[in-house]
Amino acid sequence: MSVWLRIRVWSRKRRYVIRRNRHLNLTYRIAVGLVGTVVLACGIVAIPYPGPGWVIVFIGLGILASEFAWAHHVLQFGRAKYDAWVEWFKRRHWSVQGVFALGTCAIVLATMWILGALGTFAGWVNVDAEWLASPIF
């Protein structure tokens, strides 16, 4: 028996034990709901930035889908729409793809400016530009 198969069998046995106890099952479902919601929220915040924003969203939905049927349906729907959008985007002209890239770059730079990262980086390279300082911090 492979290691992964043994782990799956072990985890399913533990889950069945948890399901039998009403209070333990409720606690488990609440914990899964909280963890899945936090991961999903982090993924939603990370979507406009380069990197794994959508992957984090789908991981969060996957965590929620392990216990909630509605999340499983949302996960299937979201994956289908995401795949369709990626296929649509690949067929677009390079200029459309460039506009999306510039928009993403603008969002990242604006966020870095608001959070003060641009001013910090300017200080590291001895550039004295007051306009790079964060308007918030």
C-alpha distance (Angstrom), angle and dihedral (degrees) to the residues before:
residue distance angle dihedral
M1 . . .
S2 3.82 . .
V3 3.77 122.0 .
W4 3.83 93.3 -115.0
L5 3.78 91.9 51.2
R6 3.80 90.9 50.8
I7 3.81 90.3 49.8
R8 3.81 91.3 50.4
V9 3.81 92.1 49.0
W10 3.81 91.0 47.2
S11 3.82 93.3 48.8
R12 3.80 92.9 47.5
K13 3.79 91.0 51.1
R14 3.81 89.9 51.0
R15 3.81 91.1 48.2
Y16 3.81 91.2 52.3
V17 3.81 89.5 52.0
I18 3.81 89.7 51.2
R19 3.82 92.4 48.2
R20 3.79 92.1 55.6
N21 3.81 92.6 60.4
R22 3.82 109.0 68.2
H23 3.82 96.6 -155.3
L24 3.78 94.1 42.9
N25 3.81 90.1 48.5
L26 3.82 91.6 51.3
T27 3.80 91.0 48.8
Y28 3.80 90.9 48.7
R29 3.82 92.6 49.7
I30 3.81 91.5 48.6
A31 3.81 90.7 49.9
V32 3.82 91.7 48.8
G33 3.80 89.4 47.5
L34 3.80 93.0 50.9
V35 3.80 95.4 45.5
G36 3.80 92.5 44.9
T37 3.81 92.0 48.1
V38 3.80 92.9 49.8
V39 3.82 92.2 48.8
L40 3.81 90.9 45.7
A41 3.82 91.8 50.0
C42 3.81 91.5 49.6
G43 3.79 89.3 50.5
I44 3.79 92.7 50.3
V45 3.81 90.2 51.6
A46 3.83 90.1 49.1
I47 3.82 96.7 49.1
P48 3.82 98.3 94.6
Y49 3.79 93.5 48.4
P50 3.79 127.2 81.0
G51 3.75 109.8 -96.1
P52 3.76 138.6 47.7
G53 3.82 101.3 -25.4
W54 3.80 95.7 130.5
V55 3.79 91.6 41.3
I56 3.80 89.5 56.0
V57 3.82 90.3 48.6
F58 3.80 91.0 52.7
I59 3.81 91.6 46.0
G60 3.81 89.7 52.5
L61 3.80 90.9 49.0
G62 3.80 89.4 47.0
I63 3.79 90.6 54.2
L64 3.80 90.5 49.6
A65 3.83 91.8 43.8
S66 3.80 90.1 59.0
E67 3.82 87.6 72.7
F68 3.80 108.7 14.3
A69 3.81 125.8 61.7
W70 3.82 93.6 -155.8
A71 3.81 89.7 58.6
H72 3.80 90.3 51.2
H73 3.81 90.1 54.9
V74 3.82 91.9 46.3
L75 3.81 89.8 48.6
Q76 3.81 92.6 52.3
F77 3.82 91.9 45.9
G78 3.81 92.8 46.3
R79 3.78 94.1 48.7
A80 3.80 91.6 50.1
K81 3.82 92.4 49.0
Y82 3.80 92.5 45.2
D83 3.81 91.8 50.8
A84 3.81 90.6 48.2
W85 3.82 91.3 49.6
V86 3.81 92.4 49.5
E87 3.81 90.3 51.2
W88 3.81 90.5 48.2
F89 3.81 91.3 48.4
K90 3.82 92.8 50.4
R91 3.82 89.9 56.3
R92 3.81 93.9 53.0
H93 3.79 123.6 102.3
W94 3.79 116.7 -92.6
S95 3.81 90.1 -109.8
V96 3.82 91.4 60.9
Q97 3.78 89.7 48.6
G98 3.81 88.7 49.5
V99 3.82 91.8 53.0
F100 3.82 89.2 53.2
A101 3.82 89.9 48.7
L102 3.82 91.8 49.9
G103 3.80 90.9 48.0
T104 3.79 90.7 51.8
C105 3.80 90.3 48.3
A106 3.82 90.9 50.6
I107 3.81 91.6 51.1
V108 3.81 91.9 49.8
L109 3.82 93.9 47.1
A110 3.81 92.5 46.6
T111 3.80 91.0 50.6
M112 3.80 92.0 47.5
W113 3.83 89.6 50.2
I114 3.81 93.6 48.0
L115 3.81 92.4 47.8
G116 3.82 92.2 46.8
A117 3.79 98.3 -114.6
L118 3.82 93.7 124.9
G119 3.81 92.0 53.2
T120 3.78 90.9 47.5
F121 3.79 92.3 50.1
A122 3.81 90.8 47.1
G123 3.80 88.7 54.3
W124 3.81 90.6 52.7
V125 3.79 91.5 57.1
N126 3.84 94.1 40.1
V127 3.79 96.5 -110.8
D128 3.78 111.3 148.7
A129 3.79 104.4 -155.0
E130 3.79 115.0 147.5
W131 3.80 92.3 -167.5
L132 3.82 89.3 66.3
A133 3.82 91.0 62.4
S134 3.78 115.9 105.8
P135 3.79 116.6 -99.8
I136 3.80 89.0 -143.6
F137 3.81 105.9 42.2
